């Protein structure tokens, strides 16, 4: 009875541990950031389109947000162009410098709300209006504000794959908020990427590669209205910290689940061993008693 009671106690504790492991809160999987464009832009003139984003990572009351550009990238079907992968403005991506082709979508409740063209809600969705200049534009790169951006050579989106680019604003990269949505004009199929020889930026007075823009000062970065963004996506300390925190949360939750499951397995094994030991003791005791009684009987017969 004692063994059964002990076993029931251990099993109950193990079950509780397993239930705890099942309900331990873990960081939810981040849906891939996506952007839809409507209507299809004209190739011959500027078109105002509505952009609708989903799956973006929301940061409560945080400054900055996401930059949204119309432009081109070196790797439309992959991710090597992204700032989180070492990509830089003017090298792996560029954008149209025309009015309305660069937007800031801020985090709802954050300090950059007043200067934003749209708000990222807690569910990761947002919407904004963009003015796409047409299928041909002069490539820009660097900081899109305060006149710090530079101009490169002309890009024809019927030849080079263009689309909607999203990256972290204020120079803080965030892989969860980086995306590229291809756009086609007049049903054409572009055959070149941004890094092809015909589309390499030619910087006036500079080298064949884009010169790096100066980083904004701490004071400028602190002013939300100025929207101080380093569009080259240079990995800032805060952005790196945010990424590390997200990774740490995920790994910490997984580690905790494994620890609880390990403890549950150990408890179950202990219960089995305890049951075996307890069940064998009465059998051994009974065998010893029978042997003693047999010996006494033999002595009586001999007498």
N, C-alpha and C positions, 0 to 999 in steps of 0.2 A: 504493500500500500504506500509505504514511504517513497519507494522508487517511482511508482506511478505518479504520485503527487509531485515529486521533484521533476520528473520528465515533463508533466503538464506545464509546470512553471517555466521550464526552460523553453519549451516549444512556444508558449504564449509570448515570452520575451523575444524570441526569434521572429515570430510573426509580427510583433509590434515594430521590430527593427526594420523588417522588410517593408511594412506599410510606410514607415517613416522615410525610407529610401525612395519609395514611390512618390511621396508627396513633397519631397525636398524641393524648394523652388530653384529652378535653374534658369539661366539666361535664355529667353526665347530665341529661336532661330531668326536671323534677320533676313527678311524677304529681299530679293534683288531689286535694286532701284530701277524704276522704269518711267519713261516719259512718252506720252502720246501727243500727236500733233494734229490739229484740225483748224481750218481745212488744209488741203495740200497747197503749198506755196506756188506762186507763179514764177516762171523763169525769167520773164521779161521786165517785171516791175516789183516794187516792194509789196509784201503781203503781211497783213496782221493776222497772226495765228494764235490760237489758244493752246497753251501747253498745260497738260495735266500730269502731275507726278504721283507716284505711289511707291511704297516700299522704302522710303527714305528714313534714315535714322534721326529721330527727334531728340534734341537735348534741351530739357526744360530750362527756360530763362537764361539760356546761354547767348553770348554775343555772336555775331557773325551769322553763318548759315551756309548756303550753297550758291555758288556762282553758276549761272545758266548762260551758255554761249551758243551762237550759231557759228559753226566752224568745221574744221577737218582734223583728223587724227592720223597717226602713222599706222595704227593697227585696229581698224574698225571692228574686226571680228574677235579681237582678243583684248588683253588688258595691259600690254607693255607700255602703252602711251600714258597710263595713269600716274599722277603725282605720287601715289602710295607705292608705285613700282619704280620710282626714280624718274618718271617722266617730267619734262619741263616745257613751259610755254616757249614757242619758237623752235623747239627741237622735236617734240613728239606731238604737239598740237598747236593750233593757232585759231583765231576767231575773227569774225567780221568786226571792223571798227565802226560801222555805221550806227547811227542812233537807233536805239531800241533793240539792238542785237545782243546786248549784254545785260543780264538781269541779276539782281540779288534776291534770293528767296530766303528770308530770315526765319529763325526759330520763333514760334509764337510765344510771346511773353518776354523775349530777349531784348537787349539794349539796341539792336540794329533794326527794330521794327519800323521806325519812322523813315528810314532810308531805303526800305525794301520795296520790291515790286510784287511780292507775294509772301505768304506765311506757310511754314511747314507746321502742320498740326500734329497733335500727339499721336495720331494713327499713322504718321509718315506720309500723308497726302498733302498736296498743294496744287495751286493753279495760278497761272500768270499769262499775260499777253506779251508776245514778242513780235517785233517787226523784222521779217526776213527780207534782205535787200534784193533778192533775186538769185539767179544761179551763178552770177559772177561777182566776186568781191575782192577787195584788197586785204590780204592777211594782216592781222595785228597780233601782237604778243606783248608780254610783260604786264605791268599793272594797268588795268583798264580805266583807272581814274587819275585825276590830277595831271593829265597830260603825260604820264610816264610811259604809256604804251608806245610801241614803235611799229612802223609799217614794213611789210615785206612785199613779195611779189603777188601778182594777181592770181586768184584761184578760180578755175571754172568747174563748177560742181557737176557739170555733165561729163567731165573727164575724171575729176578727183571726187572720191566719196566724201560728201559733206553730211552734216547732221547736227543734232542738238547735243552739246557737251555739258555735263554737270561735274563740278569739282567742289571741294571744300573752300569756303571763303576765308578771308583774313589770313591767307597763307597756312591755314591749318588743314592738312589733308585728312581725309576720312574715307577709307576704302569703301565703306558701306554707301556713301553718297556720290560715288563716281560712276558715271554711265555715259554711253554714247548711243544715240538713237539715229540711225541712218535716214536720210531724206533723199528722194529722187525727184528729178525735174523732167517733165514731159515724157515720162516712161523710159528715160534713157538708163543704161547700165554703166556706171563709172568703171573705168579700167585701171585707174591709178590710185595710189594712196598718197598721203601727205609727204612721206619720206622719199618718194620717187624723185629721180634727178630733175624732172621737169618742174617740180614744185618746191625745190629747196629754197628757203627764204634768202633773199639778197638784202642784207641790211646796209643802207647807205652809210658809207664811211666806216664800215665795220668789216669783220671777217665774214666768211661764207656762212657761219653759224650765227644764230641770234645772240646779241650781247645781253648779258644778264641785267635786268633792271635793279635799281637800288632798292634795298629793303626799306619799308616804312619805319619811321621812328616809333618808339614806344608811345609817345604822346599821340601821334597820328593814329596808331593802332587802337588806342583807347577811345577815340572819337568815333562813335557808331555812324554819325551822319556822313562822315567822310568815306565810309565803306572802304577802309584800307585793306585791299586784297593784293596779295602777291600771286598773280594768276599762274605763275610758273609752278605753283604747287610745291614749293620747297618745304620739306617736312619740318614743321615747327615743333617746338618742345611740347606745347600744349596738345597739338594734334597727336604727337607721338604718345603723350601720356594718356589721352583719351583712348587711343587704340590699345595701349597696354592694359588699361583698366578693364576694357571690354574683354580682352583676352584672359586677363586674370580672373574675372568673374566667371567666365565659362569654364576655365580649368579648375577653379576652386569648387564650383558646384559639382563637376564631374568627380573630383578627388573625394569630396564628402560622400557622394553616393557610393563609391567604391569602398570607402572605409566602413560605412554602415553595412553594406552587403557582406564585407569580409567578417565583421563582427557577428552578423547573423549566422553565417556559415560555421564560424567557430563555436557558437553556442549550440547549434544543432549537432555538430560532431561531439561536443562535450556531453550532450544529452544521451547520445547513442552509447558512448563509452560508459557513462554512469549507469545506464539501464543494463548493459551487459554485465558490469561488475556486480550490481545489486542482485541480478537474477542468478548469478553463479554461486553466490555465498550460501543461500539456503540449500542448494543441491549438494555442495561440499559438506555442509554441516550434517545433512541427512545421511550421507554416505558414511561419515565418521561414526554417527550414532548406531547405524546398522552393524558396522564392523565391531563396535564395542559390545553390542548385545550378543552377537554371534560368539565372541570370545568367552563371555560369561556363561553361555549355554554349554559350550564345550567343556569348560571347567566343571560345571555341574554334572555332566554326564560322566566325566572321568572319576569324580568322587563316588 
